[in-house]
């Protein structure tokens, strides 16, 4: 029949039975994946009532909780390159983006769904394992670490580069999710970990990609290749019930803080000396790859740290779940003619900070 | 800074504020979309507590209900072609796939999330409107019809063809979602509407694409270009509480019935004369585009009808929510050496039916 490649939907992960027969192509991929999932992702949240194997998965939140949902693309050539990133790193980073969004709501991970379109060569085993299997190794390792089951998705063959869309579902106490709009003038601004590390490491990857593509196992100290979503910090903070607003630092401190300010109708004053600059950002500075470490900390993307605000009366610990927390400034009333974000430099000058994150369709003009 | 196009995440639909300033590229797309959504998608399910505008959306199911989740890719060159399908049809079909999965669980639509990666030219206005805006016109029309809010997603610029991933969330009474594994020997098998129409129309689109690409508004009678997900039928059937198992006919009757049989551990006997063959499948037969209308009804994909089973004592109405329902066979015990699916032809012969759906990575060998 005509139109073989068009007009039929790709088989869904959720819709495929793992049969005992020899199967080819997509079905083989899905069967292999289901085996991997059943081995690796054994620890499922009780909220997941039905995972892969039907038209839909079923999620039942606990009494007094509600469900938060986020989706994130990972596209070859945009978010990763096959000559720069090991498949395990691509899988890890794919899920990390979703988990980081859950962390930014103070939510507990419940389930993830992955739609993947990959070129055929990614499914061919080389040295006993295919690109896609290694991708799932990376993704499922991170999922297991956070008790997040892979509950479904969709597959298709890509005509161009590989394309992944991760959907992450989390659980949060009713009405207690942190919003971007909750910050108040007078709040202190906090950030977890250190900033600019992912941008600093990316500059190194660009220059020495062969060294980094060999990193196939999640290791600390690689904020670009294996970012650590702040899921546990988020849950500890949620238990404290003192956070007013939060966002994850994915587009860069300046851009994400601008979101907080705009949604909350406030302005921010940052103290340059208080901003924790990651060692890899400092190193990029020393090597002359960036104008300064602080520049990377302010505008570099993909740190996946938590940026949050709390009232001045709150004592926020300096370390939460093993991660340092830094107070970097405060929220103030918005004043006409004054910048949304101002920065007090080490020379005690006040400068305006513009949102410096990138736009995929062109340079951000504002 | 180096690595502009790599290493930063795309801005999320959920994360963007519609500011009053002139914005470019991705931000403009998102702002335009948020305006479209607020105009078109006014009727939100009460379960959606927070839509676009934060790291995550928030969904709170009603007391006694749980949430079902499904994801579906729509890829250019695989699921649609820009020279065959109007943007409105692409948007409609994209969401229809998700809604059809909800219908197959007996669920009520609550919210959809869309991740889209499109080439830059799709965002450029031609004759006052861009491809993407027309895409959203089609998607949001169908969403409004089914009370399904667009609650978030992600955007990126595609390096190759356009890529869409739809996530659909629905609500269903706790423990009452229809599973593929619920069919019992002795059940009658039912199907809504007629089969083979989408495959029949696709054969016509292949031959006369210019006629079909002009179809920019959802019209009945175009099962390939504007499929009608059986959401209302599903909810009426769910209220009857008599359905044992269900699936939507997306990969073709033979493939989807095979899933039901395998997951339920039963076999199926179909009556060829009882299978409702769509008029467009008959026409494809008359024109010599297909070996027979019945062939398209058995193996053609994307009909998005509901296939379900119920006990022999149940009286299933012949019409539900304006859609005809046909009894096409029955489930029987699996017997060694006998086919999973057998068909009694008009000549009273019994033939084995193989799953005839397509595999994206090669021809299905089983």
Interface residues (C-beta under 8 A of the other chain):
Chain A: X1 X2 X3 X4 X5 X6 X7 X8 X9 X10 X11 X12 X14 X15 X16 X17 X19 X21 X22 X23 X24 X25 X26 X27 X28 X29 X49 X50 X53 X54 X55 X56 X57 X58 X59 X60 X61 X66 X67 X68 X69 X70 X71 X72 X73 X75 X76 X77 X78 X79 X80 X81 X84 X97 X101 X102 X104 X105 X107 X111 X113 X115 X117 X120 X123 X151 X152 X153 X154 X155 X156 X157 X158 X159 X160 X161 X163 X165 X167 X169 X170 X172 X174 X177 X179 X180 X181 X198 X199 X202 X203 X206 X224 X246 X247 X248 X250 X251 X252 X259 X262 X263 X289 X290 X295 X296 X299 X300 X301 X302 X357 X358 X359 X360 X361 X362 X363 X364 X365 X366
Chain B: X1 X2 X3 X4 X5 X6 X7 X8 X9 X10 X11 X12 X14 X15 X17 X19 X21 X22 X23 X24 X25 X26 X27 X28 X29 X49 X50 X53 X54 X55 X56 X57 X58 X59 X60 X61 X66 X67 X68 X69 X70 X71 X72 X73 X75 X76 X77 X78 X79 X80 X81 X84 X97 X101 X102 X104 X105 X107 X111 X113 X115 X117 X120 X123 X151 X152 X153 X154 X155 X156 X157 X158 X159 X160 X161 X163 X165 X167 X169 X170 X172 X174 X177 X179 X180 X181 X198 X199 X202 X203 X206 X224 X246 X247 X248 X250 X251 X252 X259 X262 X263 X289 X290 X295 X296 X299 X300 X301 X302 X357 X358 X359 X360 X361 X362 X363 X364 X365 X366
